[in-house]
């Protein structure tokens, strides 16, 4: 039996607030298979983005276990988590997070370059062509529309060949037409590369296209 790409056991996360400790996640249990697409939906403040950041190793949970491909994140230090992310994880942010001083192709090259990939530029150009931006290779982020910037961000997330792609509201800052393009490209790359896709979204239509969607309510999760 294939081991899950992600396994979460009794996950709890608490942060300090002015009024005392605030518990954001409580007793979350979750398994996601390799190659599966999963949407996490729920009201604002329900803990969706916090959960996504913890799964990606961008933050450290208070208690419980998160395993990515049988590696326990809680047993890794910051440097080891960074190495794990470089080897396994891609992340797409709602606000794109492109480096303004780099051209589109340079933004996409960066993850592969950091891994010492000699073919980083060739791969970046291929990915940008796949997302319909072969004519925007040398444009800087401020010369691109929001939809184009998000497509660059998707190409960058796939540049290092991640086994898991996390996406936080990938269509949140886009109009309906650009959002539709981004959705199509996310699922196309998911199919082509066999990448496990985990996304937070308010878009119910997008959630329905995933293999599963999970609803978060007050820091707890229920499968639909």
Backbone bond lengths (Angstrom), bond angles and torsions (degrees), N, CA, C in turn:
res aa  C-N    CA-C-N  psi(-1)  N-CA   C-N-CA  omega(-1)  CA-C   N-CA-C  phi
1 X - - - 1.460 - - 1.534 109.99 -
2 X 1.323 115.97 131.92 1.465 120.85 -177.17 1.526 111.48 -69.05
3 X 1.332 115.66 133.62 1.454 120.16 176.37 1.525 109.63 -71.71
4 X 1.341 117.62 147.46 1.468 119.74 -179.41 1.524 111.40 -69.13
5 X 1.334 115.52 152.57 1.461 120.13 174.30 1.524 109.60 -68.87
6 X 1.338 115.70 -38.23 1.469 121.83 -179.20 1.518 108.31 -131.33
7 X 1.326 116.24 131.56 1.460 120.66 173.22 1.521 108.81 -134.39
8 X 1.310 115.50 125.00 1.462 122.56 -178.04 1.526 108.07 -119.34
9 X 1.320 115.87 130.71 1.465 120.73 -178.75 1.520 110.54 -127.90
10 X 1.334 116.06 118.93 1.466 123.36 173.06 1.534 112.47 48.64
11 X 1.319 115.37 47.11 1.465 121.54 -175.97 1.529 111.14 -76.35
12 X 1.328 114.98 128.65 1.470 121.94 175.69 1.516 108.40 -130.81
13 X 1.328 116.04 141.84 1.461 119.43 177.38 1.521 109.75 -139.71
14 X 1.336 114.97 126.11 1.460 122.49 -178.24 1.522 109.03 -126.73
15 X 1.337 116.63 138.80 1.465 121.14 177.62 1.526 109.13 -125.20
16 X 1.325 115.12 155.93 1.462 120.17 178.24 1.521 109.97 -78.81
17 X 1.334 116.76 136.36 1.463 122.53 177.22 1.527 108.61 -132.58
18 X 1.334 116.37 168.63 1.466 120.94 -178.35 1.525 112.70 -58.68
19 X 1.326 115.14 -31.71 1.464 120.50 -177.30 1.527 112.64 -94.64
20 X 1.365 116.21 7.46 1.454 120.28 -177.50 1.514 110.58 119.53
21 X 1.313 117.32 -174.01 1.461 120.97 -179.13 1.526 110.68 -66.20
22 X 1.351 115.12 138.87 1.459 121.97 179.14 1.523 108.53 -117.75
23 X 1.325 116.04 119.43 1.466 120.86 178.96 1.519 109.33 -88.65
24 X 1.341 115.90 118.54 1.466 121.37 -176.66 1.527 111.16 -96.01
25 X 1.334 116.67 -37.98 1.467 121.36 179.13 1.524 109.02 -125.85
26 X 1.340 115.96 140.82 1.462 120.28 -177.43 1.527 110.07 -136.55
27 X 1.337 116.59 115.11 1.458 121.52 171.31 1.511 114.71 57.13
28 X 1.332 117.51 45.06 1.470 121.05 -179.70 1.524 110.23 -81.37
29 X 1.322 116.07 127.79 1.464 122.97 174.92 1.524 108.53 -123.23
30 X 1.332 116.00 135.20 1.461 118.82 -171.08 1.520 110.39 -162.24
31 X 1.324 116.98 139.91 1.458 122.53 169.68 1.517 108.97 -131.24
32 X 1.329 116.28 135.62 1.462 122.13 178.21 1.521 107.87 -128.40
33 X 1.317 116.41 125.93 1.457 121.33 -176.94 1.525 111.21 -77.48
34 X 1.319 115.44 155.60 1.460 120.33 177.10 1.532 109.81 -63.61
35 X 1.331 116.81 132.56 1.454 122.13 179.87 1.516 114.61 84.51
36 X 1.332 117.84 -4.03 1.463 121.98 -178.78 1.526 110.64 -78.95
37 X 1.324 116.68 152.10 1.467 121.57 172.03 1.517 108.64 -112.47
38 X 1.348 115.87 127.41 1.467 121.83 -174.22 1.522 108.93 -133.52
39 X 1.322 116.02 131.32 1.462 121.76 174.44 1.521 109.14 -105.90
40 X 1.330 116.04 139.16 1.459 122.18 175.02 1.523 107.04 -112.49
41 X 1.320 116.70 117.59 1.455 121.74 -176.73 1.527 109.55 -120.58
42 X 1.326 115.57 164.89 1.456 120.46 179.59 1.506 110.54 154.05
43 X 1.311 116.47 168.91 1.459 121.67 -178.15 1.524 110.75 -67.96
44 X 1.329 115.84 159.43 1.457 120.62 174.78 1.528 109.50 -58.85
45 X 1.323 116.38 136.52 1.458 120.68 -179.62 1.513 114.65 86.57
46 X 1.332 116.78 4.12 1.471 119.10 -177.87 1.525 112.60 -82.65
47 X 1.335 117.77 -9.94 1.462 120.50 177.13 1.515 114.73 107.65
48 X 1.343 118.12 7.59 1.468 121.16 -174.73 1.528 112.44 -61.46
49 X 1.321 116.36 -53.89 1.466 119.85 -176.57 1.524 111.51 -67.67
50 X 1.340 116.62 -34.03 1.467 120.04 175.55 1.520 110.06 -61.28
51 X 1.325 117.10 -45.40 1.462 121.30 179.12 1.527 110.11 -61.28
52 X 1.323 117.59 -44.20 1.460 120.84 -178.52 1.528 111.06 -61.42
53 X 1.329 116.73 -44.49 1.456 120.53 178.75 1.517 112.84 -62.28
54 X 1.334 116.42 -38.68 1.465 120.42 177.82 1.529 111.04 -67.33
55 X 1.333 117.23 -43.03 1.460 120.70 179.09 1.520 111.32 -60.79
56 X 1.332 116.33 -35.09 1.464 120.75 -178.46 1.522 112.94 -83.43
57 X 1.322 117.22 -3.02 1.454 120.51 -179.72 1.513 113.72 76.52
58 X 1.345 116.89 19.00 1.459 120.38 178.18 1.524 111.84 -81.51
59 X 1.327 116.36 -17.15 1.459 122.37 177.41 1.527 107.64 -142.75
60 X 1.327 116.81 168.40 1.468 121.54 -177.45 1.520 109.45 -112.30
61 X 1.328 116.42 128.60 1.464 120.73 -178.95 1.526 111.32 -73.51
62 X 1.331 115.43 159.38 1.460 121.21 -179.15 1.529 111.72 -75.60
63 X 1.320 116.53 -44.65 1.471 120.15 177.62 1.520 108.91 -154.12
64 X 1.329 115.61 169.73 1.457 120.49 -176.01 1.522 110.56 92.07
65 X 1.336 115.59 -176.38 1.460 121.16 -174.99 1.531 111.19 -127.30
66 X 1.350 115.84 138.30 1.460 122.88 169.30 1.517 107.20 -124.11
67 X 1.324 116.37 122.27 1.459 121.40 177.87 1.521 110.23 -117.56
68 X 1.333 116.39 126.43 1.461 122.34 171.52 1.522 107.14 -108.83
69 X 1.318 115.95 115.49 1.458 120.71 -177.05 1.533 110.87 48.11
70 X 1.340 114.34 49.51 1.467 124.81 174.65 1.534 113.56 67.34
71 X 1.316 117.77 14.05 1.458 120.74 173.91 1.526 109.23 -105.26
72 X 1.325 116.53 123.66 1.448 121.85 -176.72 1.522 110.30 -80.45
73 X 1.335 117.25 117.86 1.460 120.84 -178.68 1.523 111.78 -65.05
74 X 1.313 117.66 -33.97 1.470 120.49 -176.70 1.523 112.33 -68.68
75 X 1.311 116.91 -15.95 1.464 120.50 -179.89 1.536 112.04 -96.16
76 X 1.319 116.53 3.37 1.458 121.07 -179.48 1.520 110.21 -105.80
77 X 1.328 117.04 144.97 1.456 119.33 172.63 1.529 109.21 -83.96
78 X 1.325 116.94 179.46 1.465 120.82 -174.13 1.528 112.00 -59.50
79 X 1.314 116.90 -41.86 1.467 120.64 -179.38 1.524 111.01 -66.15
80 X 1.326 116.62 -40.33 1.467 120.42 179.59 1.523 111.31 -67.80
81 X 1.335 116.48 -37.40 1.475 119.10 176.27 1.525 110.75 -64.47
82 X 1.327 116.36 -38.49 1.469 120.23 177.63 1.534 110.57 -62.28
83 X 1.327 116.41 -40.61 1.466 120.61 177.99 1.532 110.81 -64.87
84 X 1.336 115.99 -41.10 1.455 120.35 178.56 1.525 110.85 -62.81
85 X 1.344 116.40 -43.91 1.467 119.98 177.74 1.528 110.91 -60.41
86 X 1.337 116.19 -42.55 1.462 119.96 -179.76 1.529 111.44 -61.90
87 X 1.327 116.74 -35.10 1.461 121.09 -177.27 1.532 113.32 -82.63
88 X 1.334 117.32 -31.98 1.464 119.75 -168.10 1.527 115.65 -122.62
89 X 1.329 117.87 -23.21 1.469 119.94 -162.78 1.529 113.24 -117.04
90 X 1.341 115.26 137.57 1.456 122.89 165.84 1.516 107.78 -118.94
91 X 1.335 117.71 148.65 1.465 120.79 -177.09 1.524 109.20 -137.99
92 X 1.336 115.66 131.14 1.470 121.54 176.44 1.524 107.84 -114.32
93 X 1.328 115.50 121.84 1.457 121.53 -178.59 1.532 110.14 -95.89
94 X 1.328 115.32 150.23 1.462 120.55 178.26 1.530 111.59 -59.66
95 X 1.331 116.63 -35.70 1.465 120.86 -177.02 1.530 112.41 -96.72
96 X 1.330 116.80 20.25 1.465 125.71 170.68 1.542 113.20 74.20
97 X 1.366 118.21 -52.57 1.465 122.80 179.96 1.530 112.59 57.32
98 X 1.327 117.47 39.05 1.459 120.62 172.35 1.525 109.33 -79.17
99 X 1.323 116.72 151.39 1.463 120.69 177.22 1.527 108.67 -82.82
100 X 1.331 118.12 118.00 1.461 121.33 -171.79 1.518 114.42 -64.60
101 X 1.336 117.70 -23.99 1.466 120.78 -177.66 1.522 113.10 -86.25
102 X 1.336 117.25 -3.19 1.459 121.29 -179.36 1.525 110.87 -109.41
103 X 1.321 115.87 143.33 1.458 121.14 174.16 1.531 109.44 -67.46
104 X 1.338 115.76 166.56 1.463 119.64 -179.36 1.519 111.22 -54.72
105 X 1.329 116.77 -48.72 1.465 119.76 -177.61 1.525 110.80 -64.92
106 X 1.325 118.05 -33.65 1.462 121.22 179.29 1.522 111.16 -70.67
107 X 1.346 117.26 -37.73 1.459 120.52 175.29 1.522 110.86 -59.93
108 X 1.329 116.31 -42.31 1.462 120.41 -178.07 1.525 111.49 -72.76
109 X 1.323 116.43 -33.52 1.470 120.80 179.53 1.524 112.75 -65.98
110 X 1.326 116.85 -29.20 1.462 121.55 -166.48 1.530 114.19 -53.51
111 X 1.344 120.52 -51.28 1.476 118.75 -178.31 1.521 113.04 -59.87
112 X 1.339 116.69 -40.60 1.463 119.99 179.74 1.522 111.10 -69.28
113 X 1.329 117.10 -37.48 1.463 120.92 177.34 1.526 110.99 -62.30
114 X 1.327 116.04 -41.70 1.462 119.99 -179.80 1.526 111.96 -63.25
115 X 1.329 116.16 -24.29 1.460 120.48 177.23 1.529 111.69 -90.76
116 X 1.360 116.33 2.08 1.456 120.40 178.15 1.511 114.27 78.79
117 X 1.323 117.99 23.81 1.462 122.43 -178.81 1.526 110.09 -76.79
118 X 1.320 116.76 116.76 1.462 121.55 -178.53 1.523 112.29 -69.53
119 X 1.323 116.96 -18.88 1.471 121.17 -179.48 1.524 112.15 -101.82
120 X 1.338 117.02 25.32 1.460 120.79 -174.64 1.526 112.52 -57.84
121 X 1.325 117.81 -44.81 1.463 119.10 -177.34 1.531 111.08 -67.35
122 X 1.317 116.94 -42.94 1.469 120.27 179.66 1.534 110.49 -60.21
123 X 1.331 116.57 -43.33 1.465 120.06 179.16 1.526 110.86 -65.99
124 X 1.338 116.44 -39.54 1.459 120.18 -179.85 1.525 110.85 -63.84
125 X 1.310 116.51 -43.91 1.462 120.14 179.63 1.529 111.00 -63.73
126 X 1.336 116.04 -38.87 1.463 120.47 179.06 1.527 111.29 -65.07
127 X 1.334 116.45 -42.83 1.462 120.16 179.69 1.528 111.41 -66.93
128 X 1.325 117.11 -40.43 1.468 119.62 178.55 1.521 110.89 -66.51
129 X 1.323 116.40 -34.56 1.468 118.75 174.55 1.530 110.44 -64.85
130 X 1.325 116.06 -39.64 1.468 120.51 -178.87 1.525 111.76 -63.69
131 X 1.341 116.69 -32.39 1.468 119.12 178.78 1.541 111.87 -96.50
132 X 1.337 115.77 15.91 1.456 120.52 172.42 1.509 115.72 78.14
133 X 1.328 118.07 27.94 1.464 120.74 -176.89 1.521 112.79 -124.66
134 X 1.320 117.83 28.65 1.461 119.99 179.03 1.526 111.89 -62.69
135 X 1.343 116.81 -21.23 1.474 121.18 179.44 1.528 112.26 -90.77
136 X 1.343 117.18 5.98 1.468 120.98 -177.37 1.540 111.80 -124.02
137 X 1.308 117.34 19.68 1.469 120.93 -173.90 1.525 112.98 -55.95
138 X 1.323 117.07 -42.89 1.465 120.67 -172.61 1.525 112.89 -100.23
139 X 1.323 116.94 11.46 1.462 120.27 177.41 1.534 109.51 -83.49
140 X 1.336 115.38 145.88 1.456 122.06 176.10 1.531 109.20 -87.92
141 X 1.344 118.40 157.95 1.462 120.55 -177.48 1.529 114.57 -51.01
142 X 1.352 118.07 -39.28 1.469 119.29 -178.96 1.522 113.04 -72.14
143 X 1.334 116.95 -4.76 1.463 121.75 175.49 1.524 111.64 -100.21
144 X 1.336 116.60 3.09 1.457 122.03 -177.24 1.519 110.40 -113.22
145 X 1.335 116.20 149.92 1.461 121.01 173.76 1.522 109.48 -72.67
146 X 1.344 116.05 168.83 1.462 119.85 177.83 1.518 112.16 -58.16
147 X 1.326 116.95 -43.10 1.458 120.56 179.47 1.509 112.12 -63.82
148 X 1.337 116.16 -39.35 1.466 119.97 178.24 1.517 111.22 -67.75
149 X 1.338 117.19 -39.78 1.462 119.98 177.89 1.528 111.22 -62.44
150 X 1.335 116.38 -39.68 1.460 118.42 179.39 1.524 110.87 -67.91
151 X 1.329 117.66 -34.08 1.466 120.25 176.44 1.530 110.98 -67.00
152 X 1.331 117.20 -37.89 1.464 120.40 174.10 1.533 109.48 -61.89
153 X 1.340 116.54 -42.29 1.462 120.73 179.85 1.530 111.45 -62.72
154 X 1.325 117.16 -37.95 1.467 120.66 177.05 1.521 110.04 -65.40
155 X 1.335 116.72 -46.18 1.466 120.27 178.90 1.520 110.44 -59.84
156 X 1.348 116.76 -42.35 1.464 120.32 179.36 1.532 110.83 -62.58
157 X 1.331 116.64 -41.14 1.466 120.49 -178.27 1.526 111.59 -62.73
158 X 1.337 116.83 -30.58 1.462 120.73 -179.53 1.523 112.98 -91.02
159 X 1.347 118.31 -7.13 1.459 121.54 -171.89 1.523 113.65 -62.95
160 X 1.324 116.76 -32.03 1.468 119.58 -178.57 1.530 112.02 -91.48
161 X 1.347 116.64 7.50 1.460 120.18 179.90 1.510 113.68 64.34
162 X 1.352 118.35 50.18 1.469 120.12 -175.38 1.525 112.21 -67.59
163 X 1.320 114.82 150.39 1.462 119.42 174.39 1.525 111.35 -84.25
164 X 1.344 115.93 -24.62 1.464 121.22 178.91 1.528 108.01 -130.25
165 X 1.325 116.46 131.98 1.461 121.21 174.76 1.518 108.75 -114.77
166 X 1.327 116.23 122.31 1.455 122.62 175.47 1.533 108.10 -102.81
167 X 1.321 116.77 135.04 1.471 121.01 -179.47 1.525 108.86 -133.37
168 X 1.333 115.65 122.22 1.467 121.72 -178.72 1.526 109.02 -102.07
169 X 1.319 116.67 104.55 1.465 123.08 -178.69 1.530 110.90 48.77
170 X 1.344 118.20 60.17 1.469 120.46 -173.23 1.527 114.13 -64.75
171 X 1.339 117.76 -18.79 1.471 119.96 178.52 1.526 111.58 -111.61
172 X 1.332 117.05 7.87 1.461 121.09 -171.82 1.511 115.00 -62.00
173 X 1.350 117.94 -32.24 1.461 121.22 -177.96 1.523 113.03 -103.04
174 X 1.329 116.54 17.62 1.457 119.98 -173.69 1.520 111.34 -118.22
175 X 1.345 114.91 154.20 1.461 118.81 174.16 1.530 109.01 -75.45
176 X 1.321 116.77 174.16 1.464 121.05 -172.20 1.531 112.16 -61.52
177 X 1.339 116.70 -42.43 1.467 119.77 -177.47 1.526 111.40 -65.97
178 X 1.344 116.65 -46.77 1.459 119.64 178.88 1.522 111.14 -67.22
179 X 1.337 115.89 -35.68 1.454 119.61 177.26 1.522 111.74 -60.32
180 X 1.314 116.25 -39.99 1.471 120.76 179.35 1.528 111.08 -64.15
181 X 1.337 116.12 -40.91 1.469 120.61 178.43 1.523 110.47 -62.28
182 X 1.334 115.52 -45.22 1.468 120.18 -178.59 1.531 110.70 -62.72
183 X 1.330 116.93 -42.60 1.463 121.29 178.73 1.527 110.60 -58.94
184 X 1.325 116.42 -47.50 1.461 120.73 -179.48 1.523 111.34 -59.49
185 X 1.334 115.43 -41.98 1.463 119.17 -177.71 1.529 111.90 -70.73
186 X 1.322 117.04 -37.44 1.463 119.97 177.36 1.526 110.95 -59.61
187 X 1.322 116.37 -47.55 1.462 119.14 -177.13 1.521 111.99 -73.63
188 X 1.331 117.56 -30.85 1.461 120.61 176.63 1.530 110.17 -64.84
189 X 1.324 116.99 -46.81 1.462 120.05 178.59 1.526 111.29 -67.14
190 X 1.327 116.41 -34.02 1.466 120.92 175.45 1.529 110.33 -59.96
191 X 1.341 116.27 -42.97 1.472 120.52 -179.74 1.522 111.18 -71.51
192 X 1.330 116.35 -46.30 1.467 120.92 -174.14 1.525 111.16 -65.61
193 X 1.329 117.19 -43.94 1.463 120.81 -174.38 1.525 113.09 -98.23
194 X 1.332 117.77 -4.88 1.457 120.55 178.62 1.514 113.44 66.32
195 X 1.326 116.16 26.44 1.462 121.56 -176.50 1.524 110.92 -79.07
196 X 1.317 116.78 137.24 1.457 121.17 171.71 1.523 108.03 -68.95
197 X 1.333 117.17 129.36 1.463 121.98 -174.93 1.525 109.36 -118.00
198 X 1.340 115.66 121.59 1.463 121.22 178.85 1.524 107.05 -127.17
199 X 1.327 116.40 120.47 1.462 118.52 -176.79 1.516 112.62 -133.19
200 X 1.324 114.56 146.55 1.458 122.51 169.61 1.519 107.22 -97.59
201 X 1.321 116.89 132.33 1.461 119.08 -178.34 1.522 111.30 -154.36
202 X 1.344 115.33 150.71 1.460 121.75 169.65 1.529 110.34 -95.46
203 X 1.331 116.14 -5.38 1.463 122.02 -173.72 1.531 109.35 -87.28
204 X 1.329 116.45 105.14 1.466 120.31 -177.73 1.520 112.57 -65.10
205 X 1.339 117.17 -32.65 1.462 120.25 178.52 1.522 110.40 -66.45
206 X 1.321 116.59 -39.26 1.458 120.88 176.31 1.524 109.99 -65.25
207 X 1.308 116.89 -43.93 1.464 120.75 -179.54 1.529 111.46 -59.57
208 X 1.321 116.71 -38.34 1.468 120.94 -177.83 1.520 112.24 -65.89
209 X 1.337 116.99 -22.56 1.468 120.09 -179.28 1.527 112.30 -79.95
210 X 1.327 116.74 -13.01 1.457 120.46 178.90 1.528 110.68 -79.63
211 X 1.323 115.94 160.30 1.461 120.27 177.20 1.527 111.08 -60.00
212 X 1.339 116.25 -38.03 1.463 122.06 177.21 1.507 109.39 -141.03
213 X 1.333 116.18 154.54 1.465 117.73 165.27 1.515 109.53 -132.71
214 X 1.333 113.39 140.09 1.457 123.11 -175.11 1.514 108.53 -113.17
215 X 1.314 116.81 136.72 1.456 121.69 -179.18 1.525 109.09 -105.05
216 X 1.350 115.65 127.52 1.459 120.61 176.43 1.515 109.63 -101.67
217 X 1.306 115.83 134.19 1.460 122.63 176.03 1.518 108.23 -137.87
218 X 1.317 116.13 118.43 1.471 121.96 177.63 1.519 112.94 49.51
219 X 1.331 115.36 46.48 1.454 120.25 174.07 1.507 116.13 79.92
220 X 1.329 116.69 7.88 1.455 120.36 177.28 1.524 109.17 -123.69
221 X 1.330 116.33 159.20 1.452 120.31 -171.74 1.512 111.03 -123.96
222 X 1.348 114.41 142.94 1.462 120.88 178.01 1.526 107.89 -134.63
223 X 1.306 117.42 137.04 1.461 120.95 -178.99 1.524 109.96 -87.04
224 X 1.355 115.57 143.40 1.467 121.42 179.04 1.515 109.95 -110.32
